Amino acid sequence: MSDMKELEQQIQDLRTQIQKSEKLSSLGILSAGIAHEIQNPLNFVINFSQIANDMVDDLTDILDEKGFDLEDEENKELADTIATLRSYLAKIAEHGNRATDIIQGILLYSRGKSDEFIATSIQKLLKEYVWLSFHAMRANLTDFNVTIKEEYDPTIPEVKIIPQDISRAIINLMNNACYAVWKRQQNTDSSYVPTVTVKAYRQGEHLYISVEDNGMGMSDEVKQKLFNAFFTTKPIGEGTGLGLSITRNIIEEKHHGKIVFESEENRYTRFTISIPMNP
């Protein structure tokens, strides 16, 4: 009788795995389609930012021909406006190209192609994507603010990683950390200081990256399901439940590393990534 129950449980587990696989497959196809459609308007954004930049060059040439000296104190306001416009156009192009890289990563992932390992400055990558996550969360969450502490060992050499994947993993961990401290801030007094600490250090032949927050923490039930695809503690519409599942795949399957966590309810959560320095 017990053997029959065990067999029924195995069948049920298999059905659940198949359903999840089908969902992931459908999601991959959907993601590829969305990425392809986004790429076209994104190309217009990047191209027109370059055209606008060329027009600014033409404008300065015209002003020069008309006898306007932009270095003259009388024309300082005009010169500052042109310089600001150039900086804005450069940012549009920079972030447009970054979005293109993300889209290409989605397309490569959905097609099952392996990505390239590139020697990368971990310190620079972390700083860029930690603050990218911060600004994104600040734009999306009401009254969001957080103290971010960064501790990056400056002696860490460049490490061969898949940059777009590691950056995606960092953003996933940062987004969760920021959401956890914001959530706790909504339910506590003004003495609470939401804090996220990001560290990078080397031990032996492994690189370690940790992201720690003093937010909501996790219950034992959440800990058991944490890496399950489609599991989320966020309200409907605020989370897909795929962030940590994808992150574990990036670290353990693609980079042959390890991701572990520690957490205590209403105190802290710490994720630690370790990957080989020479994969």
Secondary structure, DSSP 8 states (H G I E B T S, - for coil): -HHHHHHHHHHHHHHHHHHHHHHHHHHHHHHHHHHHHHHHHHHHHHHHHHHHHHHHHHHHHHHHHTT--TTSGGGHHHHHHHHHHHHHHHHHHHHHHHHHHHHHHHHHHHTT-----EEE-HHHHHHHHHHHHHHHHHHHSTT---EEEEEE-TT---EEE-HHHHHHHHHHHHHHHHHHHHHHHTTS-TT---EEEEEEEEETTEEEEEEEE-S----HHHHHHTTSTT--SS-TTT--S-HHHHHHIIIIIIS--EEEEEEETTTEEEEEEEEES--
